[in-house]
Amino acid sequence: MRYAGRWPSRIVLGVPAALALLLLVVPLVALLVQADWSRIPSDLATPTVLPALRLSLTTTSVTAVLCLLLGTPLAWFLARSDHHVTSWVRALLTVPLVLPPVVGGVALLLTWGRNGLLGQYLTPFGIQIPFTTVAVVLAETFVAMPYYVLAVEGAMRGLDPRLESVARTLGASDLRYLRTVGIPLVLPGMAGGLALAWARALGEFGATITFAGNFPGRTQTLPLLVYVELERDPQVAISISIMLLAVSVLVLGVLRGRWLR
Amino acid sequence: MSAGPRPYPHASRIRHSARAAPVALLVAALLSACGGSTSPSSSPAGTGAGALSGTVTVLAAASLTESFDQLKVDFETAHPGVTVETSYGSSATLVQQVDNGAPASVVALAGTSAAEPLDKNLIVDTRTFATNILEIAVPPGNPGKVTSLDDLAKPTVKVVVCADSVPCGKAAQTTFRKASVVPNVVSKEVDVKATLAKVKLGEADAAVVYHSDVVAARGAVTGVGIPSRLNTTLSYPVITLADDAASRAFVAYLLSAQGRNTLQAFGFGPP
């Protein structure tokens, strides 16, 4: 029989695959099942929610713009270079990805804090970063930018190198090549990277609470509010969580439909 | 910049890095998902008249960190068969954890009101074992020149307090109300040790914490007293959840003269 080995191997692979799916999906289902749906509108009208939502949307938008403006050129340099330094830079970039966010928060505090590596030079000018909205953006950018850069770099590496050669023989500068050929071609990759980075920024918790603190309207983003509300009124925390889940799914869904395969 | 075409890495490298990126993302996601773990369940202690044995899992308010670390060592020395496992967090978090099934033999909380959301069916016994008062903690050298509660209202003084949901935050709000002070709060931290840490790091000029935290910080911060008419006193309850000999012995030790001495050395008052 041709398919004699088919069913045993299907089971051997299928059972762990189903388990993996359950591990990922059941917690999301639990969130939806345990929620008191009739309370969601009033929960989301809790006075602390709107400032947190506004803050989350502003800071993640600024983070996305920073990724776009600073991350795209970095991705381009990484994509076109084969120098061994490049692979070191790329490895360095993945560190914030694998670093526990709270460690990132400590590192940021030691950088931008009052006595920090860079912060100590800002203090004389009256500039203090911790406990400000700027700190929230810095924390979000620290954790989110690597996602964007790696995604865009991957997309740029996928381009046909001859395109750049041709553009060059036609006399195009680096900037002109990127504007007219490079970026339009990697737009789907950029959108995907941006969505990933934005979602990561939206969910940022550890680095934010460590570095930016927790103050309503100034540094208390939605995930921080979920944490605090869980101690005060768990149902409010669940309602906010569902809103965050919906927003994340919506954004990823829209991007997937439009740009990602 | 040279105008010539730059070499691109060969195809195999491209495929390799394309495969490596999702792996890195996966690893990152896994790592960031790893949160704090709860301690394992308490095993039943020996019920005989002989030596005690087993594990006592103690969840304690963050302000009890240093004193309970000491009490754990002392108790284990006295009862070699018993292992005491401690976990610290804000009282609000601990109560939340117990209500959600966290295995705990004993819970020690900051303030009686923190115990209110605790599931009454789980409680075997409740006793008050210590008291604590608030104090202002400032970094060494006192950069904000804080000498009283009133100074916390100055716009130049960065004040860190506990979140309103945790006992030290509630107590601080009560004291601010009594003193009619609107402090320049820059952050509301999740527990008292996180609040203290911001002062230890020198990022905040003042924090409202417990007297015991200033004592436990051993010179890393300086305490500025709050007059008793404005201060808020918290009674610390210890709640027994597991009805076994080792857990009862631990609570008895906490209430004994010896336990009280240790707590006093860490800045706590008698119940």
Interface residues (C-beta under 8 A of the other chain):
Chain A: R80 S81 D82 R90 T94 L97 V98 L99 P100 P101 L109 G113 R114 N115 Q128 P130 F131 Y147 L150 A151 E153 G154 R157 G158 P161 E164 S165 R168 D174 L196 G206 I209 A212 G213 N214 F215 P216 R218 T219 Q220 Y227 V228 E229 L230 E231 R232 P234
Chain B: M1 A3 G4 P5 R6 P7 Y8 P9 R13 I14 S17 A18 A21 A24 L25 V27 A28 L31 S32 C34 S90 A92 T93 Q96 K158 V160 A163 D164 S165 V166 V185 V186 S187 K188 E189 V190 K198 L201 G202 E203 A204
